[in-house]
Amino acid sequence: MKSKRFINLAYYLVALPVALSGKLGLAADDKVCLECHGSNQQVADAASAMDLKLTAERIERLVKHPAEPGNAHTGIACVDCHPKASEIPHPADTLKQSPCGACHEDALKQVNQSAHRDPLGGSQLRAPCWACHRAHDVRSVKDPGSAMAPVNVASRCLACHAKKEYLVGVHGQAIQLAGLDVSATCVSCHGSHDILAPSEKGSRVARRNISFTCGKCHGRVAEAYRKSAHGAALTANDNPDVPTCVDCHEAHGTLDPALPKFRLASPKTCGRCHASEKIMAKYGLSTQVYSTYVADFHGTTAELFRAASPDQPLNQAVCYDCHGYHDVESVRSSGDAQIKQRLLTRCQACHKAATASFLSAWTGHYVPSPTKYPLIYWVRVFYRLVIPGTIAFFLLYIAVDIVGRRRIRRSS
């Protein structure tokens, strides 16, 4: 009992200067605060003096150390950010009000116009400042030890957002494994204080703006995309059906397009739209593009590789070998002669001796019909009739032969 009284007396002797400094408007000496918050034992003793029961985790969180060199808040006293801490015991709402807005008004205004805003426009943000910048060891974003240094950004964002696929994507691996701090982080695409939901027009990751966001690093690619059949429809009409960068490359788990896995998956990626009856019906396009590709020699081989050896290089043509990567053009607007010449050039990349007549062996994603490729159509009809008919004839012949032989045996 005496020891507890002694602890209480020692606690208030330490705490009294803090309380007085707050009431007199003087800057408190952080050493006084660290008398209680300097170690786990000191926090536990202070809690015991006030008959508070704290968990080990809570005690650990209340331990603070003197500011280290490089801290952006060096010279700022504890009570400058926590004015209510001058009251002993500390009021229950000491940590509820964010003090950052007192100095960083512009940043607070930006956040309150973002997805992390305070519903009431105050400082009770959905993502408080310390969640990204840390509470005490705040450093410049240019400092490698900063919580917002490229190597640390993902860990801060992933504390709330379940997008761990970023870590295995090409951008995440470039930073985490290769040390390429110029690679894209969460803030590179989403912004920092002014983050908006993708559904909002002003968002960096709104469909209409995605190519411009990606274009900050991939400038030539983004420019080619915006001139393509897909990009032009998006920028001109805000067309919701055309793909953007993230539809083909994924937003977070972006796969390296140089990998065989990406090449093998590309036909299925294109097929998500070009095999959709709902989307293709709007533009009068065939939904059999994907199925006819898979049925031909190139597509069948690609599907076998994808299923059996997804990490092995494929030497067969996939969609973008013929249609281009980002500069996809409409076959309707390009003209038949230009398409044939371009296609021949593509074919000659693998088939060196190919001539213009080589193209006649391909049905161009069309299913043969009496009006389109009639010769192939009637040959198919012939075989569909002859082969089953031949098999049926021989089965009937065998059945008649068996019946006849049984009758002969019975009569003899």
C-alpha positions as CSV (number, residue, x, y, z in Angstrom):
1,M,0.0,0.0,0.0
2,K,2.8,2.4,0.9
3,S,4.6,1.6,-2.3
4,K,1.5,2.5,-4.3
5,R,1.2,5.8,-2.5
6,F,4.8,6.5,-3.3
7,I,4.2,5.8,-7.0
8,N,1.2,8.1,-6.9
9,L,3.2,10.9,-5.3
10,A,6.1,10.4,-7.7
11,Y,3.7,10.4,-10.7
12,Y,2.0,13.7,-9.7
13,L,5.4,15.4,-8.9
14,V,6.4,14.6,-12.5
15,A,3.0,15.4,-14.0
16,L,2.5,18.7,-12.2
17,P,5.1,20.7,-14.3
18,V,3.3,19.5,-17.5
19,A,0.0,20.6,-16.2
20,L,1.3,24.0,-15.1
21,S,3.2,24.5,-18.4
22,G,0.0,23.9,-20.3
23,K,-2.0,26.4,-18.1
24,L,0.7,29.1,-18.3
25,G,0.9,28.7,-22.1
26,L,4.6,27.6,-21.9
27,A,6.3,25.0,-24.1
28,A,6.6,21.8,-22.2
29,D,9.9,20.0,-22.0
30,D,9.5,16.6,-23.8
31,K,11.7,15.1,-21.1
32,V,8.9,15.5,-18.7
33,C,6.5,13.6,-20.9
34,L,9.2,10.9,-21.4
35,E,9.3,10.4,-17.7
36,C,6.0,8.4,-18.1
37,H,6.2,7.5,-21.8
38,G,9.9,6.6,-22.1
39,S,9.7,2.9,-21.6
40,N,7.2,0.0,-21.1
41,Q,7.9,0.0,-17.3
42,Q,7.3,3.7,-17.0
43,V,4.0,3.5,-18.8
44,A,3.0,0.6,-16.7
45,D,3.9,2.4,-13.5
46,A,2.0,5.5,-14.5
47,A,-1.1,3.4,-15.4
48,S,-0.8,1.6,-12.1
49,A,-0.7,5.0,-10.3
50,M,-4.0,5.9,-11.9
51,D,-5.5,2.4,-11.3
52,L,-5.7,1.8,-15.0
53,K,-5.3,-1.7,-16.5
54,L,-3.6,-1.6,-19.9
55,T,-2.8,-4.5,-22.2
56,A,0.8,-5.2,-23.2
57,E,0.0,-4.0,-26.7
58,R,-1.5,-0.8,-25.4
59,I,1.5,-0.2,-23.2
60,E,3.8,-0.7,-26.2
61,R,1.9,1.9,-28.2
62,L,2.2,4.5,-25.5
63,V,6.0,4.2,-25.4
64,K,7.6,7.2,-27.2
65,H,11.2,7.9,-27.8
66,P,13.0,11.2,-28.4
67,A,12.9,12.5,-32.0
68,E,15.7,11.1,-34.1
69,P,17.7,13.1,-36.6
70,G,15.7,13.7,-39.8
71,N,12.4,13.9,-38.1
72,A,10.4,16.7,-39.7
73,H,8.9,17.7,-36.3
74,T,12.1,18.2,-34.5
75,G,11.7,21.1,-32.1
76,I,7.9,20.7,-31.8
77,A,6.9,19.8,-28.2
78,C,4.5,17.0,-27.3
79,V,1.9,19.5,-26.0
80,D,2.0,21.4,-29.2
81,C,0.3,18.5,-30.9
82,H,-1.5,17.1,-27.8
83,P,-2.6,20.2,-25.8
84,K,-5.0,18.3,-23.7
85,A,-2.1,16.1,-22.5
86,S,-1.2,19.0,-20.1
87,E,-4.2,17.9,-18.0
88,I,-3.4,15.1,-15.5
89,P,-4.8,12.5,-15.8
90,H,-5.1,13.0,-19.6
91,P,-8.7,13.4,-20.8
92,A,-10.3,10.5,-22.6
93,D,-10.5,12.3,-25.9
94,T,-6.8,13.4,-25.9
95,L,-6.0,11.5,-29.1
96,K,-9.3,11.9,-30.9
97,Q,-8.6,15.3,-32.4
98,S,-6.0,15.3,-35.2
99,P,-3.6,18.2,-34.5
100,C,-2.0,18.0,-38.0
101,G,-4.5,20.4,-39.6
102,A,-3.3,23.3,-37.4
103,C,-0.1,23.5,-39.5
104,H,-1.1,21.6,-42.6
105,E,-4.4,23.3,-43.6
106,D,-3.9,22.9,-47.3
107,A,-3.4,19.1,-46.9
108,L,-6.4,18.8,-44.7
109,K,-8.6,20.6,-47.3
110,Q,-7.4,18.2,-50.0
111,V,-8.1,15.1,-47.8
112,N,-11.6,16.5,-47.0
113,Q,-12.3,16.5,-50.7
114,S,-11.0,12.9,-51.2
115,A,-12.3,9.4,-50.5
116,H,-10.6,9.6,-47.0
117,R,-12.7,12.7,-46.0
118,D,-14.3,13.4,-42.7
119,P,-18.1,13.2,-43.3
120,L,-18.5,16.4,-41.3
121,G,-15.6,18.2,-42.9
122,G,-13.4,18.2,-39.8
123,S,-10.3,16.3,-38.8
124,Q,-11.9,13.0,-38.1
125,L,-10.6,11.5,-41.3
126,R,-11.4,7.9,-42.5
127,A,-7.6,7.5,-42.9
128,P,-6.0,9.7,-40.3
129,C,-2.7,11.5,-41.1
130,W,-0.7,9.2,-38.8
131,A,-2.0,6.1,-40.6
132,C,0.1,7.1,-43.6
133,H,2.9,9.3,-42.2
134,R,3.3,7.7,-38.8
135,A,2.4,9.5,-35.6
136,H,5.8,10.6,-34.3
137,D,8.6,9.5,-36.6
138,V,7.4,11.8,-39.4
139,R,9.9,12.3,-42.2
140,S,10.0,14.0,-45.6
141,V,8.7,11.7,-48.4
142,K,12.2,12.1,-50.0
143,D,13.8,10.5,-46.9
144,P,14.4,6.7,-47.5
145,G,13.3,6.2,-43.9
146,S,10.0,7.9,-44.4
147,A,6.7,5.9,-44.1
148,M,5.9,7.3,-47.5
149,A,9.2,6.4,-49.2
150,P,8.4,4.2,-52.3
151,V,9.5,1.0,-50.5
152,N,7.1,1.7,-47.6
153,V,4.0,3.1,-49.4
154,A,2.5,-0.3,-50.1
155,S,2.7,-1.5,-46.5
156,R,0.9,1.6,-45.3
157,C,-1.9,1.3,-47.8
158,L,-2.3,-2.4,-47.4
159,A,-2.9,-2.0,-43.7
160,C,-6.5,-1.0,-44.8
161,H,-6.8,-2.0,-48.4
162,A,-6.8,-5.7,-49.4
163,K,-4.8,-5.4,-52.6
164,K,-1.9,-7.6,-51.8
165,E,-1.7,-8.7,-55.5
166,Y,0.3,-5.4,-56.0
167,L,3.2,-7.0,-54.2
168,V,3.5,-9.8,-56.8
169,G,2.8,-7.5,-59.8
170,V,5.5,-6.1,-61.9
171,H,5.4,-2.7,-60.2
172,G,5.5,-4.0,-56.7
173,Q,8.3,-6.4,-57.4
174,A,10.3,-3.7,-59.1
175,I,10.3,-1.7,-55.9
176,Q,10.3,-4.4,-53.3
177,L,12.8,-6.8,-55.0
178,A,14.7,-4.8,-57.6
179,G,14.9,-1.5,-55.6
180,L,13.6,0.6,-58.5
181,D,12.1,3.5,-56.6
182,V,10.9,5.0,-59.9
183,S,8.4,2.3,-60.3
184,A,4.7,3.0,-59.6
185,T,3.4,2.9,-56.1
186,C,-0.1,3.4,-54.8
187,V,0.3,7.2,-54.7
188,S,1.7,7.2,-58.3
189,C,-1.7,6.1,-59.6
190,H,-4.2,7.2,-56.9
191,G,-2.6,10.4,-55.7
192,S,-1.7,11.3,-52.1
193,H,-4.1,13.6,-50.2
194,D,-6.6,14.0,-53.1
195,I,-7.5,10.4,-53.6
196,L,-10.9,9.9,-55.3
197,A,-12.9,6.7,-56.0
198,P,-12.7,5.3,-59.5
199,S,-16.4,6.1,-60.0
200,E,-15.7,9.9,-59.7
201,K,-14.8,11.8,-62.9
202,G,-11.9,13.6,-61.4
203,S,-10.2,10.5,-60.2
204,R,-6.9,9.6,-61.6
205,V,-8.1,6.0,-62.0
206,A,-11.5,6.8,-63.6
207,R,-11.8,5.0,-66.9
208,R,-11.4,8.1,-69.0
209,N,-8.2,9.1,-67.1
210,I,-6.4,5.8,-66.7
211,S,-4.4,6.1,-69.9
212,F,-3.2,9.5,-68.8
213,T,-2.2,8.2,-65.4
214,C,-0.3,5.2,-66.8
215,G,1.1,7.6,-69.5
216,K,3.1,9.5,-66.9
217,C,5.5,6.6,-67.1
218,H,4.4,4.9,-70.3
219,G,4.0,7.9,-72.5
220,R,4.5,6.5,-76.0
221,V,2.3,3.5,-75.2
222,A,-0.5,5.7,-73.8
223,E,-0.4,8.0,-76.9
224,A,-0.7,5.0,-79.2
225,Y,-3.6,3.6,-77.2
226,R,-5.6,6.9,-77.4
227,K,-5.3,6.9,-81.2
228,S,-6.4,3.3,-81.4
229,A,-9.9,1.9,-82.0
230,H,-10.3,1.3,-78.3
231,G,-8.7,4.6,-77.0
232,A,-10.4,6.9,-79.5
233,A,-13.9,5.5,-78.5
234,L,-13.1,6.0,-74.9
235,T,-11.8,9.6,-75.1
236,A,-14.4,10.7,-77.7
237,N,-17.6,9.1,-76.3
238,D,-16.6,7.8,-72.9
239,N,-17.5,4.4,-74.2
240,P,-17.9,2.0,-71.3
241,D,-17.4,-1.1,-73.4
242,V,-13.8,-0.6,-74.7
243,P,-10.9,-1.8,-72.6
244,T,-8.5,0.5,-70.7
245,C,-5.0,-0.3,-69.6
246,V,-6.1,-2.1,-66.4
247,D,-8.6,-4.3,-68.3
248,C,-5.7,-6.0,-70.2
249,H,-2.8,-5.5,-67.7
250,E,-4.7,-5.6,-64.3
251,A,-4.6,-2.7,-62.0
252,H,-2.6,-4.1,-59.0
253,G,-1.3,-7.5,-59.9
254,T,0.1,-6.2,-63.2
255,L,1.9,-9.1,-65.0
256,D,5.1,-8.5,-67.0
257,P,3.9,-8.5,-70.6
258,A,7.3,-10.0,-71.6
259,L,6.5,-13.2,-69.7
260,P,5.1,-16.3,-71.6
261,K,2.2,-16.4,-69.1
262,F,0.9,-13.0,-70.3
263,R,1.2,-14.0,-74.0
264,L,-0.7,-17.3,-73.4
265,A,-3.4,-15.5,-71.4
266,S,-3.9,-12.7,-74.0
267,P,-6.5,-14.6,-76.3
268,K,-8.7,-15.2,-73.2
269,T,-8.3,-11.5,-72.2
270,C,-9.5,-10.4,-75.7
271,G,-12.2,-13.0,-75.6
272,R,-13.8,-11.5,-72.5
273,C,-15.2,-8.7,-74.7
274,H,-15.1,-10.2,-78.2
275,A,-17.0,-13.3,-77.1
276,S,-19.7,-11.4,-75.3
277,E,-23.0,-11.4,-77.2
278,K,-24.2,-8.4,-75.2
279,I,-21.3,-6.1,-76.1
280,M,-20.7,-7.3,-79.7
281,A,-24.4,-6.9,-80.6
282,K,-24.1,-3.2,-80.0
283,Y,-21.5,-2.9,-82.8
284,G,-22.6,-5.6,-85.2
285,L,-19.4,-7.6,-84.6
286,S,-19.1,-11.4,-84.6
287,T,-19.0,-13.2,-81.2
288,Q,-17.2,-16.1,-82.9
289,V,-13.8,-14.3,-83.1
290,Y,-12.5,-16.1,-80.0
291,S,-14.0,-19.5,-80.8
292,T,-12.7,-19.6,-84.4
293,Y,-9.2,-18.6,-83.2
294,V,-9.2,-21.4,-80.6
295,A,-10.4,-23.8,-83.2
296,D,-7.6,-23.1,-85.7
297,F,-4.0,-24.3,-85.5
298,H,-2.6,-21.2,-83.7
299,G,-5.3,-21.1,-81.1
300,T,-5.4,-24.8,-80.4
301,T,-1.6,-24.8,-79.8
302,A,-1.9,-21.7,-77.6
303,E,-4.6,-23.3,-75.5
304,L,-2.6,-26.5,-75.0
305,F,0.4,-24.5,-73.9
306,R,-1.7,-22.4,-71.5
307,A,-3.1,-25.6,-69.9
308,A,0.0,-27.7,-69.8
309,S,3.0,-25.4,-69.9
310,P,2.0,-21.8,-69.0
311,D,5.6,-20.7,-68.4
312,Q,7.0,-22.0,-71.7
313,P,7.4,-19.6,-74.6
314,L,4.8,-19.9,-77.4
315,N,5.8,-19.6,-81.0
316,Q,2.3,-19.4,-82.4
317,A,0.4,-16.2,-83.2
318,V,-1.9,-14.7,-80.6
319,C,-4.4,-11.8,-81.1
320,Y,-1.9,-8.9,-80.7
321,D,0.5,-10.4,-83.2
322,C,-2.0,-9.6,-86.0
323,H,-4.0,-6.8,-84.5
324,G,-1.2,-4.9,-82.8
325,Y,-0.5,-4.2,-79.1
326,H,-1.9,-0.8,-78.2
327,D,-2.4,0.6,-81.7
328,V,-5.4,-1.7,-82.5
329,E,-7.3,-0.4,-85.6
330,S,-10.8,-1.1,-86.8
331,V,-10.8,-3.4,-89.8
332,R,-13.8,-1.6,-91.1
333,S,-12.2,1.8,-91.3
334,S,-8.7,0.6,-92.4
335,G,-9.9,-0.8,-95.7
336,D,-9.5,-4.4,-97.1
337,A,-6.3,-3.8,-99.1
338,Q,-4.5,-2.2,-96.2
339,I,-5.6,-5.0,-93.8
340,K,-4.4,-7.7,-96.2
341,Q,-1.0,-6.0,-96.7
342,R,-0.6,-5.6,-93.0
343,L,-1.7,-9.2,-92.3
344,L,0.7,-10.5,-94.9
345,T,3.6,-8.7,-93.2
346,R,2.5,-10.2,-89.9
347,C,2.4,-13.7,-91.4
348,Q,5.8,-13.3,-93.1
349,A,7.3,-12.7,-89.6
350,C,6.9,-16.5,-89.1
351,H,6.2,-17.8,-92.6
352,K,9.1,-16.3,-94.6
353,A,7.9,-17.6,-98.0
354,A,4.3,-16.5,-97.6
355,T,2.8,-14.6,-100.6
356,A,-0.6,-12.9,-101.0
357,S,-2.2,-16.2,-101.9
358,F,-1.1,-17.5,-98.5
359,L,-3.9,-15.4,-96.9
360,S,-6.6,-17.3,-98.7
361,A,-6.0,-20.3,-96.4
362,W,-7.4,-18.4,-93.5
363,T,-11.1,-17.6,-93.0
364,G,-10.5,-14.5,-91.0
365,H,-12.5,-15.5,-87.9
366,Y,-15.6,-16.1,-90.1
367,V,-17.5,-19.4,-89.8
368,P,-17.8,-20.7,-93.4
369,S,-21.4,-20.4,-94.8
370,P,-23.1,-20.8,-98.3
371,T,-22.2,-17.2,-98.9
372,K,-18.9,-16.8,-97.1
373,Y,-16.2,-19.4,-98.1
374,P,-18.8,-21.7,-99.7
375,L,-16.3,-24.3,-100.8
376,I,-15.1,-24.9,-97.3
377,Y,-18.7,-24.9,-96.1
378,W,-19.9,-27.6,-98.6
379,V,-16.8,-29.7,-97.9
380,R,-17.6,-29.6,-94.2
381,V,-21.2,-30.5,-95.0
382,F,-20.0,-33.4,-97.2
383,Y,-17.8,-34.8,-94.5
384,R,-20.5,-34.3,-91.8
385,L,-22.8,-36.5,-93.9
386,V,-20.4,-39.0,-95.4
387,I,-18.5,-39.9,-92.3
388,P,-21.5,-40.6,-90.1
389,G,-23.3,-42.2,-93.0
390,T,-20.4,-44.5,-93.7
391,I,-20.1,-45.5,-90.0
392,A,-23.9,-46.0,-89.9
393,F,-23.8,-48.2,-93.1
394,F,-21.1,-50.4,-91.7
395,L,-22.8,-50.8,-88.4
396,L,-26.0,-51.8,-90.2
397,Y,-24.0,-54.1,-92.4
398,I,-22.4,-55.8,-89.3
399,A,-25.8,-56.1,-87.6
400,V,-27.4,-57.6,-90.7
401,D,-24.5,-60.0,-91.0
402,I,-24.8,-61.1,-87.4
403,V,-28.5,-61.7,-87.7
404,G,-28.0,-63.7,-90.9
405,R,-25.3,-65.9,-89.4
406,R,-27.5,-66.7,-86.4
407,R,-30.4,-67.7,-88.7
408,I,-28.1,-70.0,-90.7
409,R,-26.9,-71.6,-87.4
410,R,-30.4,-72.2,-86.2
411,S,-31.6,-73.7,-89.5
412,S,-28.6,-76.0,-89.7
